[in-house]
Amino acid sequence: MSLSRSIVVSVSPDGEVKVEAVGFKGGSCEKATQAIEKALGTSGPRTKKPEYFQQNTNQQKAGL
């Protein structure tokens, strides 16, 4: 069973924009949100969730 992936864009009442990748593993989240962040002009600090450090199942393990 595969999990769905989505990108959530939140705007707080004070105008702070937050872009969150849900259901992504590894660095694929950064690639998925890059165009949205550029369009919105967001360049704040990134917070990496535990999923970022998991290997993407589409990537092959080195040496196997």
C-alpha positions as a LaTeX table, in Angstrom:
\begin{tabular}{lrrr}
\hline
Residue & $x$ (\AA) & $y$ (\AA) & $z$ (\AA) \\
\hline
Met1 & 0.00 & 0.00 & 0.00 \\
Ser2 & 1.50 & 3.36 & $-0.96$ \\
Leu3 & 1.02 & 6.51 & 1.03 \\
Ser4 & $-0.19$ & 9.58 & $-0.76$ \\
Arg5 & 2.11 & 12.55 & $-0.98$ \\
Ser6 & 1.01 & 16.15 & $-0.73$ \\
Ile7 & 2.36 & 19.64 & $-0.26$ \\
Val8 & 0.64 & 21.79 & 2.35 \\
Val9 & 0.97 & 25.57 & 2.14 \\
Ser10 & $-0.11$ & 27.49 & 5.26 \\
Val11 & $-0.31$ & 31.25 & 5.67 \\
Ser12 & $-0.58$ & 32.60 & 9.21 \\
Pro13 & $-2.59$ & 35.74 & 10.07 \\
Asp14 & 0.67 & 37.71 & 10.26 \\
Gly15 & 1.65 & 36.61 & 6.72 \\
Glu16 & 4.20 & 33.92 & 7.56 \\
Val17 & 4.20 & 31.25 & 4.85 \\
Lys18 & 4.97 & 27.62 & 5.65 \\
Val19 & 5.43 & 24.95 & 2.97 \\
Glu20 & 5.33 & 21.36 & 4.22 \\
Ala21 & 5.90 & 18.17 & 2.25 \\
Val22 & 3.85 & 15.24 & 3.57 \\
Gly23 & 4.52 & 11.60 & 2.64 \\
Phe24 & 7.93 & 12.18 & 1.06 \\
Lys25 & 11.15 & 10.42 & 2.08 \\
Gly26 & 14.71 & 11.60 & 1.68 \\
Gly27 & 15.57 & 14.69 & $-0.30$ \\
Ser28 & 12.62 & 14.25 & $-2.68$ \\
Cys29 & 10.64 & 16.64 & $-0.47$ \\
Glu30 & 13.01 & 19.50 & $-1.30$ \\
Lys31 & 12.65 & 18.88 & $-5.03$ \\
Ala32 & 8.86 & 18.69 & $-4.70$ \\
Thr33 & 8.56 & 22.02 & $-2.85$ \\
Gln34 & 11.24 & 23.95 & $-4.73$ \\
Ala35 & 8.98 & 25.48 & $-7.41$ \\
Ile36 & 6.30 & 26.45 & $-4.89$ \\
Glu37 & 8.82 & 28.07 & $-2.55$ \\
Lys38 & 10.32 & 30.01 & $-5.46$ \\
Ala39 & 6.90 & 31.19 & $-6.66$ \\
Leu40 & 5.91 & 32.28 & $-3.15$ \\
Gly41 & 9.26 & 33.88 & $-2.45$ \\
Thr42 & 9.82 & 31.89 & 0.73 \\
Ser43 & 13.40 & 31.36 & 1.79 \\
Gly44 & 13.15 & 30.73 & 5.51 \\
Pro45 & 14.95 & 28.01 & 7.42 \\
Arg46 & 14.09 & 24.42 & 6.64 \\
Thr47 & 13.02 & 21.98 & 9.32 \\
Lys48 & 13.80 & 18.41 & 8.39 \\
Lys49 & 11.34 & 15.82 & 9.66 \\
Pro50 & 12.44 & 12.24 & 10.49 \\
Glu51 & 11.20 & 11.13 & 7.05 \\
Tyr52 & 13.94 & 13.23 & 5.44 \\
Phe53 & 16.53 & 10.86 & 6.86 \\
Gln54 & 14.75 & 7.74 & 5.56 \\
Gln55 & 15.81 & 6.28 & 2.26 \\
Asn56 & 13.41 & 6.78 & $-0.61$ \\
Thr57 & 12.15 & 3.36 & $-1.77$ \\
Asn58 & 12.75 & 4.43 & $-5.40$ \\
Gln59 & 16.46 & 4.85 & $-4.74$ \\
Gln60 & 18.72 & 1.84 & $-5.07$ \\
Lys61 & 21.13 & 1.02 & $-2.31$ \\
Ala62 & 24.78 & 1.52 & $-3.26$ \\
Gly63 & 26.71 & $-1.67$ & $-3.76$ \\
Leu64 & 23.72 & $-3.98$ & $-4.15$ \\
\hline
\end{tabular}
